[in-house]
Amino acid sequence: MRYLSHDIAKHFGSGEKTETLRLSDNAAYEHLLGLLKEKYETASKKLYGEKLKAKMVDTFVILSGGRPLQTLRDKLIKPDTEVLVAYVGLGG
């Protein structure tokens, strides 16, 4: 995982901009999305209390190979795949 800022990493309970997540050999991107959602919700409770500030998908875009993970849900994750987490771009 590569969080594009320390602030983003904090929202997922990481103190570093990069971290390695271990998944089963046949894990699909939907498994990774589930793990990230759990990490986000746990960290958000620590940061903001019981009420979540915002949904993960409304705040962050999560990419692999330049594609959003939501479009790769059923695809298997290849070993050593880098996944990027950035804020959703706003404005116009």
PyMOL commands that set and color helices and strands:
alter all, ss='L'
color gray80, all
select helices_A, chain A and resi 6-11+29-48+56-59+69-71
alter helices_A, ss='H'
color red, helices_A
select strands_A, chain A and resi 2-3+60-64+67-68+83-87
alter strands_A, ss='S'
color yellow, strands_A
deselect
rebuild
show_as cartoon
